[in-house]
Amino acid sequence: MRLASTLRRLAALAALALSCAAVLPAQTFDLEKNREPLVSLDGPWRFHPGDSPADPAAPSSFLWSQPAFDDSAWPLLQSNRSWSTQGYADMSGYAWYRFTVQLPPGDQPTSLLLAPIVTSFQVFVDGRLAGSSGPMPPTIVPNTRISHQVFPLTQAGSASHRTVQVAIRVWHSPIWAGYMGGGPYADGNLAGSQSLVNLEKTHRQLARDVRFIDYYAYSIAAGLVGLAIFCLFLIRHAEREYLWFALMLLAQAADSALNVSKEIYAFPPVPVFDLFDGMLAALNIFAAFCFFSKVLNARAGLLGRIFLVLVVLSPFPNVSYWPGWTSPGVGAAIQLLLLLPASFWIFALLGKRALAGNLDARLLLVPTLLDVGFYVADNVAIVLAQVGWSRFPQVLETPLSMPPFTMRPGILLHLVFLLAMCVFLILRFTRARRREAWLAGEFEAARQIQQVLLPDQQDQCPGFHVECIYQPAEQVGGDFFQQIGDGQCGMLIVVGDVSGKGLPAAMLVSVLVGAIRAQATHSTDPAGLLRCLNDRLMGRAHGGFTTCLAAHITVGGLLTLANAGHLPPYRNGEEIDLPGALPLGILPEVDFACSQVQLAPGDRLAFVSDGVVEAQSSSSSKANALFGFDRTRALSREPASVIAEAARLFGQNDDITVVTVQFLGAGLPATAN
């Protein structure tokens, strides 16, 4: 019973609620009364060129800023277009705008949002200065803060309607008047609630920032790739094309970042920006010139060097209009003319090499023509705009729609060029690695051949113990050593050093070893051997030379020496005094003097190359110190392996050869020491 009563009550309440809902009106939104307190100020504003006289009632203020001033005779200009397009072409100096804002009752402060104005300006509200942007005269520096800005309109609300008079005093720099119109030039002027105006400014600033996201992204991409290529140059510093390409990318990255900084943060000041922008453009063209000269094996010649000098000078005319030497258009035109010869030289070189069948030139021709060609065309358009033909840059700078963003044609062509260059460098690097692998195989073959040319145990002679250590600075070297028996229990020892290192020196060593072995079959006379080698080297040294020391030791220990510029040997820790002589391959028909020394059983000889005495320390405590003659002499009684290892550990930078000979005496066993 109680449950039934409760259900009846709930049903009654539900019926009552439904009946009340039926008579309630639906929620209504009034677009006129319930909208946000924000109004657009785009439209006609009163305009007057020139500056206002001082207000007689307040000498420190301007008459044209006062709310009671009658501006009805002033012409009307649209607030979204510069005055240059509305009958005041090329006008610089001062001008005033005035308009009235009617405010409804309310308890909130209000603000004014102004679209960008060129160049500097002051805002007055009811005759009082509300704020300014940029420096006013006497400075001639134009204001580069091209963005929406907020100024206070009223500080508190009002219980009734009120009218506020806004006056804007604009100063347009004469430097820019020839090609950039003065005053406001875009939509977006607003008045209303302070919080809403600030929020709208944030939205407008974000929308403006997005317009430069292509510059921002390219500066990061080009900067990272440029740094990577520069690191590659540090690893392979002999290949300077990596340096020039890295400088090209880093210059483009820095220029893109500079544009972002100027457009968004109004930094750096215009004179600094113009100078840096010109310098980065010059660096880009200079590096491109050197890059293509390198990869296409083209000599710049006198004309090319003149073009590079013009590129270096090109940034300075870009700022010549600041001191008033030229107009902006003339300065920019001179800068462009200084850059054009180098640019056309690049185009001509690529075209010539491509027609000749060069695959690298064919790969780079189109991307380079598009990228550098667009740069030239864009700058020509800017120069034309500065002399009054303003529609050309609008065509070239129109962003391409690439949802959700846009991209300028120049940035897109930069990316195409970057892609082509990266593909080119990868192919070039791959070819270089293949060539290095081939050369490594050739070096290994040469090393094996050179090892075959060195004497082996079969060349040991009774009565002598010979030890030889050869440590080339590279895979192959220019030192050589031969030990040849004379058939009478004596032996011939030849030690020498070809100037230079690597494969060329090793090839000359093979020629010398062959000549030594051929001559030794006829005679073991050291002086005659050196004369033969000198004749063989004439015309083959290619500007170099060869030092050589020939020594013949008889079975009885008579040592005969002939020297051609080599280090004298050591006998029992003391240097043997030998007359000086020229190295081989310098002069023809040279006579080499002989010296003789009688060895006693147990005497030890040490022959070394200059790689021992010229070993150079790289440690901080012995920086640039040489191993030297004193250390060599002190170690000359030691086995060859000990001397060579000491020089190597000290700091090897040349081929090291050490030969030690111990005279045991005729009939004595040849045992190791």
C-alpha positions as CSV (number, residue, x, y, z in Angstrom):
1,M,0.0,0.0,0.0
2,R,2.8,2.4,0.9
3,L,4.7,1.6,-2.3
4,A,1.6,2.4,-4.4
5,S,1.2,5.7,-2.7
6,T,4.8,6.6,-3.4
7,L,4.5,5.7,-7.0
8,R,1.4,7.9,-7.4
9,R,3.2,10.9,-5.9
10,L,6.2,10.5,-8.3
11,A,3.8,10.3,-11.3
12,A,2.1,13.5,-10.2
13,L,5.4,15.3,-9.8
14,A,6.5,14.2,-13.3
15,A,3.3,15.4,-14.9
16,L,3.7,18.8,-13.2
17,A,7.3,19.1,-14.5
18,L,6.2,18.3,-18.0
19,S,3.4,20.8,-17.9
20,C,5.8,23.6,-16.7
21,A,8.4,22.7,-19.4
22,A,5.8,23.0,-22.0
23,V,5.1,26.7,-21.2
24,L,8.9,27.7,-20.8
25,P,10.3,29.5,-23.9
26,A,13.4,28.0,-25.7
27,Q,16.8,29.7,-25.1
28,T,17.3,32.6,-27.5
29,F,20.7,34.0,-28.7
30,D,20.7,37.7,-29.7
31,L,23.5,38.4,-32.2
32,E,23.1,42.1,-31.6
33,K,22.9,42.3,-27.8
34,N,24.8,39.1,-26.7
35,R,27.9,39.4,-28.9
36,E,31.5,39.9,-27.7
37,P,32.4,43.6,-26.9
38,L,34.8,43.9,-30.0
39,V,34.4,46.0,-33.1
40,S,36.4,46.3,-36.3
41,L,38.0,49.6,-37.1
42,D,38.8,48.8,-40.7
43,G,37.4,51.4,-43.0
44,P,37.9,55.0,-44.0
45,W,40.1,57.2,-41.6
46,R,40.6,60.9,-41.8
47,F,44.1,61.7,-43.2
48,H,46.3,64.7,-43.4
49,P,49.9,64.9,-44.6
50,G,52.5,66.9,-42.6
51,D,52.8,67.4,-38.9
52,S,50.5,69.0,-36.5
53,P,51.2,72.4,-34.9
54,A,51.4,72.6,-31.2
55,D,48.2,73.0,-29.2
56,P,47.9,76.7,-28.0
57,A,46.2,75.5,-24.9
58,A,48.9,72.9,-24.2
59,P,52.2,73.6,-26.0
60,S,53.6,70.2,-25.2
61,S,50.8,68.4,-27.1
62,F,49.6,68.5,-30.7
63,L,46.5,70.4,-31.9
64,W,45.5,67.5,-34.3
65,S,45.4,65.0,-31.4
66,Q,42.7,66.9,-29.5
67,P,39.1,65.6,-29.5
68,A,37.6,69.0,-30.2
69,F,39.7,69.5,-33.4
70,D,37.5,69.7,-36.5
71,D,38.9,67.2,-39.1
72,S,35.8,67.2,-41.3
73,A,37.8,68.8,-44.1
74,W,40.4,66.1,-44.1
75,P,40.2,63.5,-46.9
76,L,39.3,59.9,-46.1
77,L,41.7,57.1,-46.8
78,Q,41.2,53.3,-46.4
79,S,42.9,51.9,-43.4
80,N,44.0,48.7,-45.1
81,R,46.0,50.4,-47.8
82,S,49.1,52.6,-47.6
83,W,48.8,56.3,-48.5
84,S,51.2,55.7,-51.4
85,T,48.4,53.8,-53.2
86,Q,45.8,56.4,-52.5
87,G,47.2,59.5,-54.1
88,Y,50.3,60.2,-52.0
89,A,53.0,58.3,-53.9
90,D,56.6,58.5,-52.7
91,M,55.6,60.7,-49.8
92,S,57.8,60.5,-46.7
93,G,57.8,62.4,-43.4
94,Y,54.8,63.0,-41.1
95,A,51.1,62.3,-41.6
96,W,48.1,62.0,-39.3
97,Y,45.1,59.7,-39.1
98,R,42.0,60.3,-37.0
99,F,38.9,58.3,-36.2
100,T,36.3,58.1,-33.5
101,V,35.3,55.1,-31.4
102,Q,31.9,55.0,-29.6
103,L,31.9,52.9,-26.5
104,P,28.8,51.3,-24.9
105,P,28.3,51.3,-21.1
106,G,30.4,48.8,-19.3
107,D,32.7,48.1,-16.3
108,Q,35.8,46.8,-18.2
109,P,38.8,48.7,-19.6
110,T,39.1,48.8,-23.4
111,S,42.1,48.6,-25.7
112,L,43.0,49.3,-29.3
113,L,44.6,46.8,-31.7
114,L,46.3,48.3,-34.7
115,A,47.5,46.5,-37.7
116,P,51.1,47.0,-38.9
117,I,52.0,50.6,-39.8
118,V,55.1,51.7,-41.7
119,T,57.3,52.9,-40.3
120,S,57.2,54.7,-36.8
121,F,54.1,56.1,-35.1
122,Q,52.5,57.5,-32.0
123,V,49.0,56.9,-30.8
124,F,46.9,59.6,-29.0
125,V,43.6,59.0,-27.2
126,D,41.6,62.1,-26.5
127,G,44.8,64.2,-26.9
128,R,46.9,62.1,-24.5
129,L,49.8,59.9,-25.7
130,A,48.8,56.3,-25.3
131,G,51.9,54.6,-26.8
132,S,54.3,54.5,-29.7
133,S,56.2,52.2,-31.9
134,G,59.7,52.8,-33.3
135,P,62.0,55.8,-33.1
136,M,60.7,59.2,-34.2
137,P,62.9,61.9,-35.7
138,P,65.7,63.0,-35.6
139,T,66.7,59.4,-36.3
140,I,66.2,58.1,-39.9
141,V,66.2,54.5,-38.9
142,P,62.9,52.9,-40.1
143,N,60.9,50.9,-37.6
144,T,60.9,47.2,-38.5
145,R,58.3,46.0,-36.0
146,I,55.8,44.9,-38.6
147,S,53.1,43.3,-36.4
148,H,49.8,44.0,-34.6
149,Q,50.2,46.1,-31.5
150,V,47.9,46.9,-28.6
151,F,47.4,50.3,-27.0
152,P,45.1,51.3,-24.1
153,L,41.9,53.0,-25.1
154,T,40.1,53.5,-21.7
155,Q,41.3,52.6,-18.3
156,A,37.9,51.9,-16.7
157,G,34.3,51.2,-17.6
158,S,31.5,53.8,-17.8
159,A,27.9,53.7,-16.8
160,S,26.9,55.6,-20.0
161,H,27.8,55.7,-23.7
162,R,30.9,57.7,-24.5
163,T,33.0,58.8,-27.5
164,V,36.8,58.5,-27.8
165,Q,38.9,60.3,-30.3
166,V,41.9,58.4,-31.6
167,A,44.7,60.2,-33.5
168,I,47.8,58.5,-35.0
169,R,50.9,60.4,-35.9
170,V,53.0,58.5,-38.5
171,W,56.5,59.2,-39.5
172,H,57.7,57.5,-42.7
173,S,61.4,57.2,-43.3
174,P,62.6,58.9,-46.5
175,I,64.9,55.9,-47.0
176,W,62.0,53.6,-47.6
177,A,59.5,56.1,-49.2
178,G,60.6,55.3,-52.7
179,Y,59.4,51.7,-52.7
180,M,57.4,51.1,-49.5
181,G,54.2,53.0,-48.9
182,G,53.6,54.7,-45.6
183,G,51.0,54.3,-42.9
184,P,48.7,51.3,-42.3
185,Y,48.5,48.7,-45.1
186,A,46.6,45.7,-43.8
187,D,43.3,44.7,-42.2
188,G,42.9,43.8,-38.6
189,N,42.3,47.0,-36.6
190,L,40.1,46.4,-33.6
191,A,38.7,48.1,-30.5
192,G,37.0,46.6,-27.5
193,S,37.5,44.6,-24.3
194,Q,41.1,44.6,-23.1
195,S,41.2,40.8,-22.6
196,L,39.6,40.1,-26.0
197,V,42.0,42.5,-27.7
198,N,45.0,40.9,-26.1
199,L,43.7,37.4,-27.1
200,E,43.1,38.6,-30.7
201,K,46.7,40.0,-30.8
202,T,48.0,36.6,-29.8
203,H,45.9,35.0,-32.6
204,R,47.2,37.5,-35.1
205,Q,50.8,37.0,-34.0
206,L,50.5,33.2,-34.2
207,A,49.0,33.5,-37.7
208,R,52.0,35.8,-38.7
209,D,54.5,33.4,-37.1
210,V,53.1,30.5,-39.1
211,R,53.8,32.4,-42.3
212,F,57.5,32.1,-41.7
213,I,57.6,28.5,-40.6
214,D,59.2,27.6,-44.0
215,Y,62.1,29.9,-43.2
216,Y,62.3,28.5,-39.7
217,A,62.2,24.8,-40.8
218,Y,64.7,25.4,-43.6
219,S,67.2,27.1,-41.3
220,I,67.2,24.1,-39.1
221,A,67.4,21.5,-41.9
222,A,70.1,23.4,-43.8
223,G,72.0,24.1,-40.6
224,L,72.1,20.5,-39.5
225,V,73.0,19.2,-43.0
226,G,75.7,21.9,-43.3
227,L,77.2,21.0,-39.9
228,A,77.2,17.3,-40.9
229,I,79.0,18.1,-44.2
230,F,81.5,20.3,-42.4
231,C,82.3,17.4,-40.0
232,L,82.8,15.3,-43.1
233,F,85.3,17.9,-44.4
234,L,87.2,17.8,-41.0
235,I,87.5,14.0,-41.5
236,R,88.5,14.4,-45.2
237,H,90.1,17.8,-45.2
238,A,91.8,17.3,-48.5
239,E,88.4,17.3,-50.3
240,R,87.5,20.9,-50.1
241,E,84.3,20.5,-52.0
242,Y,82.8,19.4,-48.6
243,L,83.9,22.7,-47.1
244,W,82.4,24.9,-49.8
245,F,79.1,23.0,-49.8
246,A,78.9,23.2,-46.0
247,L,79.5,27.0,-46.2
248,M,76.7,27.3,-48.8
249,L,74.2,25.5,-46.6
250,L,75.3,27.3,-43.4
251,A,75.0,30.7,-45.2
252,Q,71.5,29.8,-46.4
253,A,70.5,28.6,-42.9
254,A,71.8,31.7,-41.2
255,D,70.1,34.0,-43.8
256,S,66.7,32.2,-43.2
257,A,67.2,32.5,-39.4
258,L,68.0,36.2,-39.9
259,N,64.8,36.7,-41.8
260,V,62.8,35.0,-39.1
261,S,64.4,37.1,-36.4
262,K,63.7,40.3,-38.3
263,E,60.1,39.6,-39.2
264,I,59.0,38.2,-35.9
265,Y,61.2,39.9,-33.3
266,A,62.2,43.1,-35.3
267,F,65.9,42.2,-34.6
268,P,68.5,43.1,-35.6
269,P,68.1,46.8,-36.6
270,V,67.6,47.4,-40.3
271,P,71.2,48.6,-41.0
272,V,72.7,45.5,-39.3
273,F,70.2,43.3,-41.1
274,D,70.9,44.7,-44.5
275,L,74.7,44.3,-44.0
276,F,74.4,40.7,-42.6
277,D,71.9,39.7,-45.3
278,G,74.3,41.0,-48.0
279,M,77.3,39.3,-46.4
280,L,75.4,35.9,-46.2
281,A,74.3,36.2,-49.8
282,A,77.8,36.9,-50.9
283,L,79.1,34.0,-48.9
284,N,76.5,31.7,-50.5
285,I,77.6,32.8,-54.1
286,F,81.3,32.7,-53.2
287,A,81.0,29.2,-51.8
288,A,78.9,28.0,-54.8
289,F,81.5,29.4,-57.2
290,C,84.4,27.5,-55.4
291,F,82.3,24.4,-55.0
292,F,81.5,24.0,-58.7
293,S,85.0,24.9,-59.7
294,K,86.3,22.1,-57.5
295,V,83.8,19.3,-58.4
296,L,83.9,20.1,-62.1
297,N,87.8,20.6,-62.2
298,A,87.6,24.1,-63.6
299,R,90.2,26.7,-63.0
300,A,88.8,30.1,-62.2
301,G,91.5,32.0,-64.0
302,L,92.0,35.8,-63.8
303,L,88.4,36.5,-64.9
304,G,87.0,34.1,-62.3
305,R,89.1,35.7,-59.5
306,I,87.8,39.1,-60.6
307,F,84.3,37.8,-60.2
308,L,85.1,36.6,-56.7
309,V,86.4,40.0,-55.8
310,L,83.2,41.5,-57.0
311,V,81.2,39.1,-54.8
312,V,83.3,40.0,-51.7
313,L,82.6,43.7,-52.4
314,S,78.8,43.2,-53.0
315,P,77.5,43.6,-49.4
316,F,78.6,47.2,-49.1
317,P,76.5,48.9,-51.8
318,N,73.5,47.2,-50.1
319,V,73.8,49.7,-47.2
320,S,75.1,52.7,-49.2
321,Y,71.7,54.3,-48.9
322,W,72.0,54.7,-45.2
323,P,74.5,57.6,-45.3
324,G,72.5,58.9,-48.3
325,W,75.1,58.0,-51.0
326,T,72.5,56.2,-53.1
327,S,68.8,55.4,-53.1
328,P,67.7,51.9,-51.9
329,G,67.0,50.8,-55.4
330,V,70.4,51.9,-56.7
331,G,72.2,50.3,-53.8
332,A,70.4,47.0,-54.3
333,A,71.0,47.2,-58.1
334,I,74.7,47.6,-57.6
335,Q,74.8,44.7,-55.2
336,L,73.0,42.5,-57.7
337,L,75.3,43.6,-60.5
338,L,78.3,42.6,-58.5
339,L,76.8,39.1,-57.8
340,L,75.6,38.4,-61.3
341,P,79.0,37.7,-63.0
342,A,79.8,34.9,-60.6
343,S,76.3,33.5,-60.9
344,F,76.4,33.4,-64.7
345,W,79.9,31.9,-64.5
346,I,78.4,29.0,-62.6
347,F,75.6,28.6,-65.1
348,A,78.0,28.7,-68.0
349,L,80.3,26.1,-66.4
350,L,77.5,23.7,-65.7
351,G,76.1,24.0,-69.2
352,K,79.5,23.6,-70.8
353,R,80.3,20.5,-68.7
354,A,76.9,19.0,-69.2
355,L,77.1,19.4,-73.0
356,A,80.5,17.7,-72.8
357,G,78.9,14.7,-71.2
358,N,79.9,15.2,-67.6
359,L,77.5,13.2,-65.5
360,D,78.0,15.4,-62.4
361,A,77.2,18.6,-64.3
362,R,74.0,17.0,-65.8
363,L,72.8,16.0,-62.4
364,L,73.3,19.5,-60.9
365,L,72.4,21.7,-63.9
366,V,68.6,21.9,-63.5
367,P,68.5,22.2,-59.7
368,T,71.2,24.9,-59.7
369,L,69.5,26.8,-62.5
370,L,66.2,26.7,-60.6
371,D,67.7,27.6,-57.2
372,V,70.3,30.2,-58.1
373,G,68.3,31.4,-61.1
374,F,65.3,32.0,-58.8
375,Y,67.5,33.9,-56.4
376,V,68.7,36.1,-59.2
377,A,65.2,36.7,-60.6
378,D,63.8,37.4,-57.1
379,N,66.4,40.0,-56.4
380,V,65.9,41.6,-59.8
381,A,62.2,41.8,-58.9
382,I,63.0,43.5,-55.6
383,V,65.2,46.0,-57.4
384,L,62.3,46.7,-59.9
385,A,60.0,47.1,-56.9
386,Q,62.3,49.7,-55.4
387,V,62.1,51.7,-58.6
388,G,58.3,51.5,-58.8
389,W,57.4,48.2,-60.5
390,S,55.9,46.6,-57.3
391,R,53.8,43.8,-58.8
392,F,56.8,41.5,-59.7
393,P,57.8,40.5,-56.2
394,Q,54.2,39.7,-55.3
395,V,54.2,37.1,-58.1
396,L,57.6,35.5,-57.1
397,E,56.9,35.7,-53.3
398,T,53.4,34.3,-53.4
399,P,53.4,31.3,-51.0
400,L,52.5,27.9,-52.3
401,S,49.7,26.1,-50.5
402,M,51.1,23.0,-48.8
403,P,48.5,22.2,-46.1
404,P,48.5,22.8,-43.3
405,F,51.1,25.4,-44.0
406,T,52.4,27.4,-47.0
407,M,55.9,27.5,-48.5
408,R,57.6,30.2,-50.5
409,P,58.9,29.2,-54.0
410,G,62.4,30.1,-53.0
411,I,62.4,27.7,-50.0
412,L,61.0,24.9,-52.1
413,L,63.7,25.4,-54.7
414,H,66.3,25.4,-51.9
415,L,65.0,22.0,-50.8
416,V,65.1,20.6,-54.3
417,F,68.7,21.9,-54.7
418,L,69.6,20.5,-51.3
419,L,68.3,17.1,-52.3
420,A,70.2,17.1,-55.6
421,M,73.4,18.1,-53.8
422,C,73.0,15.4,-51.2
423,V,72.5,12.8,-53.8
424,F,75.5,14.1,-55.7
425,L,77.7,14.1,-52.6
426,I,76.6,10.6,-51.7
427,L,77.5,9.4,-55.2
428,R,80.8,11.2,-55.1
429,F,81.6,9.8,-51.6
430,T,80.8,6.3,-52.8
431,R,83.1,6.7,-55.8
432,A,85.8,8.0,-53.5
433,R,85.4,5.0,-51.2
434,R,85.7,2.6,-54.1
435,R,88.8,4.3,-55.3
436,E,90.3,4.2,-51.8
437,A,89.5,0.5,-51.6
438,W,91.2,0.0,-55.0
439,L,94.3,2.1,-53.9
440,A,94.4,0.2,-50.6
441,G,94.7,-3.0,-52.7
442,E,97.4,-1.5,-54.8
443,F,99.3,-0.3,-51.7
444,E,99.1,-3.8,-50.2
445,A,100.4,-5.3,-53.4
446,A,103.3,-2.7,-53.4
447,R,104.0,-3.5,-49.7
448,Q,104.3,-7.1,-50.5
449,I,106.5,-6.4,-53.4
450,Q,108.7,-4.2,-51.3
451,Q,109.0,-6.9,-48.6
452,V,110.2,-9.2,-51.3
453,L,112.9,-6.7,-52.3
454,L,114.3,-6.7,-48.8
455,P,117.2,-9.2,-48.1
456,D,116.4,-12.4,-46.3
457,Q,118.4,-14.9,-44.2
458,Q,119.9,-16.4,-47.4
459,D,122.0,-13.2,-47.7
460,Q,123.7,-13.8,-44.3
461,C,127.5,-14.2,-44.6
462,P,129.8,-16.2,-42.3
463,G,131.8,-14.0,-40.0
464,F,129.0,-11.3,-39.8
465,H,125.8,-11.0,-37.9
466,V,123.4,-8.6,-39.7
467,E,120.0,-7.4,-38.3
468,C,117.7,-5.1,-40.3
469,I,114.5,-3.4,-39.1
470,Y,112.3,-1.5,-41.6
471,Q,109.2,0.5,-40.4
472,P,107.6,2.6,-43.1
473,A,105.6,5.7,-42.0
474,E,102.8,4.5,-44.4
475,Q,101.9,1.2,-45.9
476,V,104.9,1.6,-48.2
477,G,107.9,3.8,-47.9
478,G,111.0,5.3,-49.5
479,D,113.8,3.7,-47.4
480,F,115.7,0.8,-48.8
481,F,118.4,-1.6,-47.7
482,Q,120.3,-4.3,-49.5
483,Q,122.8,-6.9,-48.2
484,I,124.6,-8.8,-51.0
485,G,127.5,-11.3,-50.6
486,D,130.5,-10.6,-52.8
487,G,131.4,-14.3,-53.4
488,Q,134.6,-14.0,-51.3
489,C,133.0,-14.2,-47.8
490,G,132.6,-10.4,-47.8
491,M,129.5,-8.5,-48.3
492,L,128.0,-5.3,-49.8
493,I,125.6,-3.2,-47.7
494,V,123.6,-0.4,-49.3
495,V,121.2,1.9,-47.2
496,G,119.3,4.8,-48.7
497,D,116.3,7.1,-48.5
498,V,114.1,8.4,-51.3
499,S,112.6,11.8,-50.6
500,G,108.9,11.6,-50.0
501,K,106.6,8.9,-48.8
502,G,104.0,6.5,-50.1
503,L,103.6,4.8,-53.5
504,P,105.7,7.2,-55.7
505,A,108.7,6.7,-53.3
506,A,108.1,3.0,-53.2
507,M,108.1,2.7,-57.0
508,L,111.4,4.5,-57.2
509,V,112.8,2.2,-54.5
510,S,112.0,-0.8,-56.7
511,V,114.0,0.8,-59.5
512,L,117.0,1.4,-57.2
513,V,117.0,-2.1,-55.7
514,G,117.0,-3.5,-59.2
515,A,119.9,-1.3,-60.2
516,I,121.8,-2.2,-57.0
517,R,121.5,-5.9,-57.6
518,A,122.4,-5.6,-61.3
519,Q,125.5,-3.5,-60.5
520,A,126.6,-5.9,-57.7
521,T,126.9,-8.7,-60.1
522,H,129.7,-6.7,-61.8
523,S,131.4,-4.9,-59.0
524,T,131.2,-4.3,-55.2
525,D,133.0,-1.0,-55.4
526,P,130.9,1.5,-53.3
527,A,131.9,4.6,-55.3
528,G,131.2,2.8,-58.6
529,L,127.8,1.7,-57.3
530,L,126.8,5.2,-56.3
531,R,127.9,6.6,-59.7
532,C,125.7,3.9,-61.4
533,L,122.7,4.8,-59.2
534,N,123.2,8.5,-59.8
535,D,123.2,8.0,-63.6
536,R,120.1,5.8,-63.3
537,L,118.2,8.5,-61.3
538,M,119.0,11.5,-63.5
539,G,115.7,12.7,-65.0
540,R,113.6,10.3,-62.8
541,A,113.7,12.1,-59.5
542,H,110.9,14.6,-60.5
543,G,112.4,17.3,-58.3
544,G,113.3,15.0,-55.4
545,F,116.5,13.3,-54.4
546,T,117.9,10.1,-52.9
547,T,120.4,9.8,-50.1
548,C,122.5,6.6,-50.2
549,L,125.4,5.0,-48.3
550,A,127.3,2.0,-49.8
551,A,129.6,-0.1,-47.6
552,H,131.8,-3.1,-48.6
553,I,133.2,-5.3,-45.8
554,T,135.9,-7.9,-46.7
555,V,136.3,-11.2,-44.9
556,G,139.2,-9.6,-43.1
557,G,137.1,-6.7,-41.8
558,L,138.3,-3.9,-44.2
559,L,135.3,-1.5,-44.4
560,T,135.1,0.7,-47.5
561,L,132.5,3.5,-47.5
562,A,131.1,5.9,-50.1
563,N,128.4,8.3,-49.1
564,A,125.8,10.3,-51.1
565,G,124.2,12.7,-48.6
566,H,123.2,9.9,-46.1
567,L,123.8,9.8,-42.4
568,P,127.2,8.3,-41.5
569,P,127.2,5.0,-39.7
570,Y,128.2,4.5,-36.1
571,R,131.1,2.2,-35.0
572,N,131.0,1.1,-31.4
573,G,128.9,4.1,-30.4
574,E,130.9,6.7,-32.3
575,E,130.1,8.3,-35.7
576,I,132.5,7.5,-38.5
577,D,133.7,10.7,-40.1
578,L,132.9,10.8,-43.8
579,P,133.4,13.6,-46.4
580,G,130.2,15.3,-47.5
581,A,128.6,14.7,-50.9
582,L,125.5,15.5,-52.8
583,P,122.5,13.1,-52.8
584,L,121.8,11.1,-55.9
585,G,119.8,12.4,-58.9
586,I,120.8,16.1,-58.6
587,L,123.9,16.5,-60.8
588,P,125.3,14.1,-63.4
589,E,128.8,12.6,-63.5
590,V,129.5,13.1,-59.8
591,D,132.5,11.4,-58.2
592,F,132.0,9.9,-54.8
593,A,135.0,9.7,-52.4
594,C,135.7,6.4,-50.6
595,S,136.9,6.1,-46.9
596,Q,138.3,2.9,-45.3
597,V,138.2,1.6,-41.8
598,Q,139.7,-1.6,-40.4
599,L,137.3,-3.5,-38.2
600,A,138.3,-5.6,-35.3
601,P,136.5,-8.8,-34.3
602,G,133.5,-7.8,-32.1
603,D,133.1,-4.3,-33.7
604,R,129.5,-3.2,-34.2
605,L,128.3,-1.0,-37.0
606,A,124.9,0.8,-37.0
607,F,123.4,2.3,-40.2
608,V,120.2,4.5,-39.7
609,S,117.9,6.6,-41.9
610,D,116.9,10.1,-41.0
611,G,113.5,8.7,-39.7
612,V,115.4,7.8,-36.5
613,V,117.1,11.1,-35.7
614,E,114.0,13.1,-36.9
615,A,111.5,11.2,-34.8
616,Q,109.4,14.0,-33.2
617,S,107.7,13.8,-29.8
618,S,104.0,14.9,-29.5
619,S,103.8,14.7,-25.7
620,S,103.1,18.0,-23.9
621,S,106.4,17.7,-21.9
622,K,108.5,17.2,-25.0
623,A,106.5,19.0,-27.6
624,N,108.3,19.2,-31.0
625,A,111.4,17.7,-29.5
626,L,113.5,15.5,-31.8
627,F,115.0,12.1,-31.1
628,G,118.3,13.6,-32.2
629,F,121.9,12.5,-32.7
630,D,122.7,12.1,-29.1
631,R,120.0,9.6,-28.4
632,T,120.8,7.8,-31.6
633,R,124.5,7.6,-30.7
634,A,123.8,6.4,-27.2
635,L,121.7,3.5,-28.6
636,S,123.9,2.7,-31.6
637,R,125.5,-0.3,-29.7
638,E,122.0,-1.9,-29.2
639,P,120.4,-4.3,-31.6
640,A,118.5,-2.8,-34.6
641,S,115.1,-3.7,-33.1
642,V,115.8,-1.8,-29.9
643,I,116.9,1.4,-31.8
644,A,113.9,1.3,-34.2
645,E,111.4,0.7,-31.4
646,A,112.8,3.6,-29.3
647,A,112.5,6.0,-32.3
648,R,108.9,4.7,-33.0
649,L,107.8,5.2,-29.5
650,F,109.3,8.7,-29.3
651,G,107.2,9.8,-32.3
652,Q,107.6,8.4,-35.8
653,N,106.8,10.7,-38.7
654,D,109.1,9.3,-41.4
655,D,110.3,5.9,-42.6
656,I,112.6,4.2,-40.1
657,T,115.4,1.9,-41.2
658,V,118.1,0.5,-38.9
659,V,120.8,-1.9,-39.9
660,T,123.3,-3.3,-37.4
661,V,126.4,-5.4,-38.5
662,Q,128.6,-7.1,-36.0
663,F,132.0,-8.3,-37.3
664,L,132.7,-11.6,-35.8
665,G,136.0,-12.3,-37.5
666,A,136.9,-14.8,-40.2
667,G,136.1,-18.4,-39.3
668,L,134.0,-17.4,-36.2
669,P,130.4,-18.6,-35.9
670,A,127.7,-16.1,-36.8
671,T,125.7,-16.0,-33.5
672,A,123.2,-13.5,-32.5
673,N,124.2,-10.9,-30.0
